[in-house]
């Protein structure tokens, strides 16, 4: 069960004009709870003027070694979002010594180190979880190789530029790094432009043996991830080898509802070993119903992107407004996003503990 704990900020590193890396100290008694797989994320909570704000940020530091007590520190990257309540606070106000409420790690955009060739296509802050994936993989598995294809606007706007360069210097034979800038000419390398579907369809076969890649990791804006997936599928890559995580989706993106909610419905929930049944108010998502009665229910973005509120649909039927977090095999297995789910049947049962 995901839980929040206060963690102390030990470093605030400016990465670009509009992004920082925050480092949190993890006390010995909490290190087991903050063990994480490479690629997972943290939800950070702030209460200001009685209003609670939660945001999700990927861990960029390597995963703790097997058999260790857990990480002594965690590092995340935060990019300023226009009008963003938490990102503005992080860039302008957070300082060393401050304490923030940080949820224990979650997320399934992960890679457990294993031999083979892997690749990632990332845009902007999408480098954050992949930095953890690459650094952990290459350090632990000598028989692994990685191709990192990243798109950014300019060199000055590129997050973790030095960290990626250090990895390339450390593993020159096993890390292939390809950078594409959309608003700046490079003296060497690929021409300026965006990493869209058409360009990737031509570029990828020229860079690496596409059929031999054991896993593709796509992370960044919705358009880039969607275009990259379509390019890979057109190149014959099986869906099971494609993993994706989207950081932001514009409102209104997603399917149009085609089902009508029943006049009266109730949701039965199992959460952290305890159960309850509550009526669903008109227009509420199931997460909103649960939070009225169980404020400890897990969530972060409420936008169908992070997957923190994933629950197993034990019985009944729901309609999800949109889903950018669950893989097809997860939805086929019966998992839903509570923050996007509305009841279609009069009785619905969810299990957050599975």
GIZI-V164197 format. One record per pair of residues at least 24 apart in sequence whose C-alpha atoms are under 6 Angstrom apart, sorted by the first residue. I is the first residue (numbers start at 1). J is the second residue. D is the distance in Angstrom with one decimal. If there is no record, write none. Layout:
I,J,D ; I,J,D
This chain:
2,104,5.5 ; 3,103,5.3 ; 3,104,5.7 ; 4,101,5.8 ; 4,102,5.1 ; 4,103,4.1 ; 5,101,5.4 ; 5,102,5.5 ; 6,99,5.9 ; 6,100,5.4 ; 6,101,4.4 ; 7,99,5.3 ; 7,100,5.5 ; 8,97,5.8 ; 8,98,5.7 ; 8,99,4.4 ; 9,96,5.1 ; 9,97,5.3 ; 9,98,5.5 ; 10,96,5.1 ; 11,96,5.6 ; 15,159,5.8 ; 16,157,5.7 ; 18,79,5.9 ; 18,80,5.3 ; 19,78,5.5 ; 19,79,4.2 ; 19,80,5.9 ; 20,77,5.9 ; 20,78,5.4 ; 21,76,5.5 ; 21,77,4.4 ; 22,75,5.6 ; 22,76,5.4 ; 23,74,5.6 ; 23,75,4.3 ; 24,73,5.4 ; 24,74,5.2 ; 25,73,4.5 ; 26,72,5.0 ; 26,73,5.1 ; 31,70,4.5 ; 31,71,5.7 ; 32,69,5.8 ; 32,70,5.1 ; 34,104,5.4 ; 35,70,4.9 ; 36,63,5.9 ; 36,105,6.0 ; 37,63,5.7 ; 38,63,5.2 ; 38,110,5.6 ; 38,132,5.2 ; 38,133,4.7 ; 39,109,5.5 ; 39,110,4.6 ; 39,129,4.4 ; 39,132,5.9 ; 39,133,5.5 ; 40,106,5.6 ; 40,107,4.9 ; 41,105,5.5 ; 41,106,5.6 ; 42,103,5.7 ; 42,105,5.1 ; 43,102,5.9 ; 43,103,5.1 ; 43,300,5.9 ; 44,101,5.8 ; 44,102,4.6 ; 45,101,5.2 ; 54,300,5.4 ; 55,300,5.8 ; 55,301,6.0 ; 58,128,6.0 ; 58,129,5.2 ; 59,129,5.8 ; 60,128,5.0 ; 60,129,5.4 ; 60,131,5.5 ; 60,132,4.6 ; 61,132,5.2 ; 62,132,4.7 ; 62,135,5.9 ; 62,136,5.1 ; 113,137,4.9 ; 115,143,4.8 ; 115,144,4.5 ; 116,144,4.8 ; 117,144,5.9 ; 117,145,4.8 ; 117,146,5.8 ; 117,213,5.1 ; 117,214,5.8 ; 118,146,4.8 ; 118,213,5.3 ; 118,214,5.6 ; 118,215,5.1 ; 119,146,5.4 ; 119,147,4.5 ; 119,148,5.8 ; 119,216,5.0 ; 120,148,5.0 ; 120,149,6.0 ; 120,216,5.5 ; 120,217,4.4 ; 120,218,5.7 ; 121,149,4.8 ; 121,150,5.8 ; 121,218,5.0 ; 122,150,4.8 ; 122,218,5.7 ; 122,219,4.8 ; 122,220,5.5 ; 123,150,5.7 ; 123,151,4.7 ; 123,152,6.0 ; 123,220,4.7 ; 124,152,5.3 ; 126,219,4.7 ; 126,220,4.1 ; 145,174,4.6 ; 146,175,5.0 ; 147,175,5.9 ; 147,176,4.5 ; 148,177,5.0 ; 149,178,4.7 ; 149,179,6.0 ; 150,179,5.1 ; 151,179,6.0 ; 151,180,4.8 ; 151,181,5.8 ; 152,181,5.0 ; 153,181,5.2 ; 153,182,4.8 ; 153,183,5.1 ; 154,181,5.6 ; 154,183,5.8 ; 154,184,5.4 ; 196,227,5.7 ; 197,227,4.4 ; 197,228,5.7 ; 197,231,5.2 ; 201,231,5.1 ; 215,241,4.8 ; 216,241,6.0 ; 216,242,4.8 ; 216,243,6.0 ; 217,243,4.9 ; 217,244,5.7 ; 218,244,4.6 ; 219,244,5.7 ; 219,245,4.9 ; 219,246,5.7 ; 220,246,5.4 ; 220,247,5.7 ; 221,246,5.9 ; 221,248,6.0 ; 222,246,5.8 ; 222,249,5.9 ; 254,322,5.1 ; 261,343,5.8 ; 261,344,4.9 ; 265,346,4.1 ; 265,347,5.7 ; 266,347,5.2 ; 267,347,6.0 ; 267,348,4.8 ; 267,349,5.6 ; 268,349,4.6 ; 269,349,5.8 ; 269,350,4.9 ; 269,351,5.8 ; 270,351,4.7 ; 271,352,5.2 ; 271,353,5.8 ; 285,339,5.9 ; 285,341,5.4 ; 285,342,5.1 ; 286,338,5.4 ; 286,341,5.7 ; 286,342,5.9 ; 287,338,4.8 ; 287,339,4.9 ; 302,339,5.3 ; 309,337,5.7 ; 309,338,5.6 ; 310,336,5.7 ; 310,337,4.7 ; 311,335,5.5 ; 311,336,5.6 ; 311,351,5.5 ; 311,352,4.5 ; 312,350,5.5 ; 312,351,5.0 ; 313,350,4.8 ; 314,349,5.3 ; 314,350,5.6 ; 315,348,5.7 ; 315,349,5.1 ; 316,345,5.8 ; 316,347,5.8 ; 316,348,4.5 ; 317,344,5.3 ; 317,345,5.5 ; 318,342,5.3 ; 318,343,4.5 ; 318,344,5.0
